[in-house]
Amino acid sequence: MPETTEEEKIHEKRVPISEHLEELRSRIIKSIFIVIGLFFVCWFFKARILEIIKKPHSITMKNLGLSQSLQVLSYQEGFYAYIKLCLITSVFVAYPLILFQVWRFVEAGLFKKERKYVKTFAPVSYFAFITGVLFGYYFLIPYGLQFLIKILGGGVQPMITMSQYISLVTLLTLALGIVFQLPLVMLFISKIGMLQADDFIKWRLYAILIIFILAAVITPPDPFTQVMTALPMIILYEVGILTMKPTKKAVQRFGTLLAIGVLLIYIVYLIFTLPTKADFLESTGTVKILPNAGTSWQPLSSEYKINNGATLKTERDSKASFLLKDGTYVIMDVNTEVKFVKSRNIKLIEGQILIAIKADDKPFMIAAKENVVTSSDSNIDIKVSKHTVYVTVTKGEATVVANGQKKKIFEGRQLKFTTGGKTTDINKVIKWAKEMQKKLNEQDRRNISL
């Protein structure tokens, strides 16, 4: 007898459409029960899951010095948000099991060669999905959120709701998980003979256009996240071409795109990662911080990053010390408020600071009551009272520009100057005003008599 072909074996296995529908219904029901079971497990751990999902938000807000809490606008919003969170998490966890049910349904209709491809591609596909989710979780979402918050500027207090945040994070992570499977889809299409590498090369420009449109659909309406989503998709498209046709030209194109991508990521890191101005060392009592983008004071802890534009404040029972990134050491006395203007430049709003200035080519500048103290490699004590500023140099020397005059203070000396003008004898001013008023009255009487 002649050997039975693969096509004949499949033909022999054909069953009525009703049995196919019955098997499909069975697979769908099993998948639903798996998701429901995992949903209740996730509900039990909902607070922990929210903490994990919330991490990109917490990192963003901590870097900006803002409140890390999520808001709810109604009593029932939190309940519905938790349902959404647990449902999406259960589907995500059940993803391999659901794929297995799909595989069991379509397996009988595939040729041996096709089944081999699926068994090879399925684990790699899942790995690519996880890679895309992690890319969104650790990179795209934190930097995207930081971009969206930073463009608000100062004086605007963002209020992020729990439901909106969960929707945004899950949409982006799931979308990126699917996007990262693009090279596998392209390779699979090539293997089954539908399209070849040359077809993908010919349609490259159209593919890039579609990628940007797709990125605009699945991301928030801002250019940063759209570009940061489209760029990996373009690189993945080139990876797909490279796996199908690993020519020298394809390798060079991929290397160029990868270099551009790394450069853009580095630029994003420099722009959207706020450089830390100072490291908080220790304190007694409560020290508060007002971030540059914030509108409310918050207790300062070692977890906070002190950036340019931030303001620190001690109260009557607290002191603080911190180390600037250039090595300058600052101690804040009680009832003191200091603002970080820029590199090697701070403003003493009120109170008293002791500052050990690190030597540098650029002099250190302290503004106090609209007066300026500059120095390098010296220890200076500066105290601001209501109308007076005291500058004492315990090491080195300092230059002070006060009331339009420039003066130098040497080691062991102190300079005291008043602010808001010089003091005067108010009684003399009143007497002079009365005399002038008397003369004006006499002049008016003469004019009338004439």
Backbone hydrogen bonds, N-H to C=O, Kabsch-Sander energy under -0.5 kcal/mol:
donor,donor_aa,acceptor,acceptor_aa,energy
9,K,5,T,-2.1
10,I,6,E,-2.1
11,H,7,E,-2.2
12,E,8,E,-2.3
13,K,9,K,-1.3
14,R,10,I,-0.6
14,R,11,H,-0.9
19,E,16,P,-0.6
20,H,16,P,-1.5
21,L,17,I,-2.5
22,E,18,S,-2.1
23,E,19,E,-2.5
24,L,20,H,-2.6
25,R,21,L,-2.6
26,S,22,E,-2.2
27,R,23,E,-2.5
28,I,24,L,-2.5
29,I,25,R,-2.6
30,K,26,S,-2.3
31,S,27,R,-2.2
32,I,28,I,-2.5
33,F,29,I,-2.5
34,I,30,K,-2.1
35,V,31,S,-2.3
36,I,32,I,-2.7
37,G,33,F,-2.6
38,L,34,I,-2.3
39,F,35,V,-2.0
40,F,36,I,-1.8
41,V,37,G,-1.4
42,C,38,L,-2.8
43,W,39,F,-2.3
44,F,40,F,-1.4
45,F,41,V,-1.1
46,K,43,W,-1.2
49,I,45,F,-2.3
50,L,46,K,-2.5
51,E,47,A,-1.9
52,I,48,R,-1.8
53,I,49,I,-2.8
54,K,50,L,-2.4
55,K,52,I,-1.0
58,S,54,K,-2.5
59,I,55,K,-2.7
60,T,56,P,-2.2
61,M,57,H,-2.7
62,K,58,S,-2.4
63,N,59,I,-2.2
64,L,60,T,-1.6
65,G,61,M,-0.8
66,L,61,M,-2.9
71,Q,160,I,-3.0
78,G,74,S,-0.7
79,F,75,Y,-0.5
80,Y,76,Q,-2.4
81,A,77,E,-2.5
82,Y,78,G,-2.1
83,I,79,F,-1.9
84,K,80,Y,-2.4
85,L,81,A,-2.5
86,C,82,Y,-2.8
87,L,83,I,-2.4
88,I,84,K,-2.4
89,T,85,L,-2.3
90,S,86,C,-2.3
91,V,87,L,-2.1
92,F,88,I,-2.3
93,V,89,T,-2.6
94,A,90,S,-2.2
95,Y,91,V,-0.5
95,Y,92,F,-0.8
98,I,94,A,-2.8
99,L,95,Y,-2.3
100,F,96,P,-1.9
101,Q,97,L,-1.9
102,V,98,I,-2.2
103,W,99,L,-2.6
104,R,100,F,-2.3
105,F,101,Q,-1.4
106,V,102,V,-2.1
107,E,103,W,-1.9
109,G,106,V,-1.0
110,L,107,E,-1.6
115,R,111,F,-2.7
116,K,112,K,-1.8
117,Y,113,K,-1.8
118,V,114,E,-2.3
119,K,115,R,-2.4
120,T,116,K,-1.6
121,F,117,Y,-3.1
122,A,118,V,-2.7
124,V,120,T,-0.8
125,S,121,F,-3.0
126,Y,122,A,-2.2
127,F,123,P,-2.1
128,A,124,V,-2.4
129,F,125,S,-2.2
130,I,126,Y,-2.4
131,T,127,F,-2.2
132,G,128,A,-2.3
133,V,129,F,-2.1
134,L,130,I,-2.5
135,F,131,T,-2.3
136,G,132,G,-2.1
137,Y,133,V,-2.4
138,Y,134,L,-2.8
139,F,135,F,-1.8
140,L,135,F,-1.7
141,I,136,G,-2.7
143,Y,139,F,-2.0
144,G,140,L,-2.6
145,L,141,I,-2.9
146,Q,142,P,-2.1
147,F,143,Y,-2.2
148,L,144,G,-2.2
149,I,145,L,-2.2
150,K,146,Q,-2.4
151,I,147,F,-1.7
152,L,149,I,-1.3
153,G,150,K,-1.2
156,V,153,G,-0.8
157,Q,155,G,-0.5
161,T,159,M,-0.5
162,M,71,Q,-2.9
165,Y,161,T,-2.0
166,I,162,M,-2.2
167,S,163,S,-2.1
168,L,164,Q,-2.3
169,V,165,Y,-2.7
170,T,166,I,-2.4
171,L,167,S,-2.1
172,L,168,L,-2.3
173,T,169,V,-2.6
174,L,170,T,-2.3
175,A,171,L,-2.2
176,L,172,L,-2.5
177,G,173,T,-2.1
178,I,174,L,-1.9
179,V,175,A,-2.5
180,F,176,L,-2.2
181,Q,178,I,-1.5
182,L,179,V,-2.0
185,V,181,Q,-2.2
186,M,182,L,-2.5
187,L,183,P,-2.5
188,F,184,L,-2.7
189,I,185,V,-2.4
190,S,186,M,-1.9
191,K,187,L,-2.4
192,I,188,F,-1.9
193,G,190,S,-1.0
194,M,189,I,-1.8
195,L,189,I,-0.8
199,D,196,Q,-0.6
200,F,196,Q,-1.5
201,I,197,A,-2.2
202,K,198,D,-2.4
203,W,199,D,-1.7
204,R,201,I,-1.3
207,A,203,W,-2.5
208,I,204,R,-2.4
209,L,205,L,-2.0
210,I,206,Y,-2.5
211,I,207,A,-2.4
212,F,208,I,-2.2
213,I,209,L,-2.0
214,L,210,I,-2.7
215,A,211,I,-2.7
216,A,212,F,-2.0
217,V,213,I,-1.4
218,I,214,L,-2.1
219,T,215,A,-1.1
222,D,220,P,-2.6
226,Q,222,D,-1.4
227,V,223,P,-2.5
228,M,224,F,-2.6
229,T,225,T,-1.2
230,A,226,Q,-2.6
231,L,227,V,-2.8
233,M,229,T,-1.1
234,I,230,A,-2.3
235,I,231,L,-2.3
236,L,232,P,-2.7
237,Y,233,M,-2.1
238,E,234,I,-1.9
239,V,235,I,-2.0
240,G,236,L,-2.3
241,I,237,Y,-1.8
242,L,238,E,-2.5
243,T,239,V,-2.5
244,M,240,G,-1.5
245,K,241,I,-2.7
247,T,245,K,-2.5
251,V,247,T,-2.2
252,Q,248,K,-2.3
253,R,249,K,-2.4
254,F,250,A,-2.4
255,G,251,V,-2.5
256,T,252,Q,-2.3
257,L,253,R,-2.4
258,L,254,F,-2.6
259,A,255,G,-2.3
260,I,256,T,-2.4
261,G,257,L,-2.6
262,V,258,L,-2.5
263,L,259,A,-2.4
264,L,260,I,-2.5
265,I,261,G,-2.4
266,Y,262,V,-2.2
267,I,263,L,-2.4
268,V,264,L,-2.7
269,Y,265,I,-2.3
270,L,266,Y,-2.1
271,I,267,I,-2.4
272,F,268,V,-3.0
273,T,269,Y,-1.2
274,L,272,F,-0.8
277,K,306,I,-3.4
278,A,306,I,-1.6
279,D,323,L,-2.9
280,F,278,A,-0.5
281,L,321,S,-2.0
282,E,321,S,-1.2
284,T,319,K,-2.1
288,K,313,K,-2.6
289,I,298,Q,-3.1
290,L,311,T,-2.8
293,A,64,L,-0.5
294,G,291,P,-1.0
298,Q,289,I,-2.2
300,L,287,V,-3.7
304,Y,301,S,-1.4
305,K,62,K,-0.8
306,I,278,A,-1.0
306,I,304,Y,-0.5
307,N,305,K,-0.8
308,N,275,P,-0.5
309,G,340,F,-3.5
310,A,307,N,-2.0
311,T,290,L,-2.0
312,L,338,V,-3.0
313,K,288,K,-2.3
314,T,336,T,-2.9
315,E,286,T,-0.6
318,S,315,E,-1.7
319,K,284,T,-1.5
320,A,332,M,-1.6
321,S,282,E,-2.2
322,F,330,V,-2.1
323,L,279,D,-2.4
324,L,322,F,-0.5
324,L,328,T,-3.0
325,K,277,K,-2.0
327,G,324,L,-2.0
329,Y,356,A,-2.1
330,V,322,F,-2.4
331,I,354,L,-2.5
332,M,320,A,-3.5
333,D,352,Q,-2.7
335,N,315,E,-1.2
336,T,333,D,-0.5
337,E,350,E,-2.5
338,V,312,L,-2.4
339,K,347,K,-2.7
340,F,310,A,-2.8
341,V,339,K,-0.8
341,V,345,N,-1.5
342,K,345,N,-1.7
345,N,342,K,-1.6
346,I,365,M,-2.1
347,K,339,K,-3.0
348,L,367,A,-2.9
349,I,337,E,-2.2
349,I,347,K,-0.9
350,E,337,E,-1.3
351,G,384,V,-1.3
353,I,382,I,-2.5
354,L,331,I,-2.2
355,I,353,I,-0.5
355,I,380,I,-3.0
356,A,329,Y,-2.9
357,I,355,I,-0.8
357,I,378,S,-3.1
364,F,375,S,-3.1
365,M,344,R,-1.8
366,I,373,V,-2.8
367,A,346,I,-2.3
368,A,371,N,-3.2
369,K,348,L,-0.7
371,N,368,A,-1.6
372,V,401,V,-1.7
373,V,366,I,-2.7
374,T,399,T,-2.8
375,S,364,F,-1.8
376,S,397,E,-0.5
379,N,395,K,-1.3
380,I,355,I,-2.7
380,I,378,S,-0.5
381,D,392,T,-3.0
382,I,353,I,-2.6
382,I,380,I,-0.5
383,K,390,Y,-2.5
384,V,351,G,-3.5
385,S,383,K,-0.5
385,S,388,T,-3.1
389,V,417,F,-2.5
390,Y,383,K,-2.7
391,V,415,L,-2.5
392,T,381,D,-2.9
393,V,413,R,-2.2
394,T,379,N,-2.1
394,T,392,T,-0.6
395,K,379,N,-1.4
398,A,409,I,-2.3
399,T,374,T,-2.9
400,V,407,K,-3.6
401,V,372,V,-2.7
402,A,400,V,-0.7
402,A,405,Q,-2.5
405,Q,402,A,-2.1
407,K,400,V,-3.3
407,K,405,Q,-0.5
409,I,398,A,-3.2
412,G,393,V,-3.2
413,R,410,F,-1.9
415,L,391,V,-2.7
417,F,389,V,-2.1
419,T,387,H,-2.4
426,I,424,T,-0.9
428,K,425,D,-0.6
429,V,425,D,-1.3
430,I,426,I,-2.2
431,K,427,N,-2.4
432,W,428,K,-2.4
433,A,429,V,-2.3
434,K,430,I,-2.2
435,E,431,K,-2.1
436,M,432,W,-2.2
437,Q,433,A,-2.2
438,K,434,K,-2.2
439,K,435,E,-2.0
440,L,436,M,-2.0
441,N,437,Q,-2.1
442,E,438,K,-2.1
443,Q,439,K,-2.0
444,D,440,L,-1.9
445,R,441,N,-1.8
446,R,442,E,-1.8
447,N,443,Q,-1.9
448,I,444,D,-1.8
449,S,445,R,-2.2
450,L,446,R,-1.6
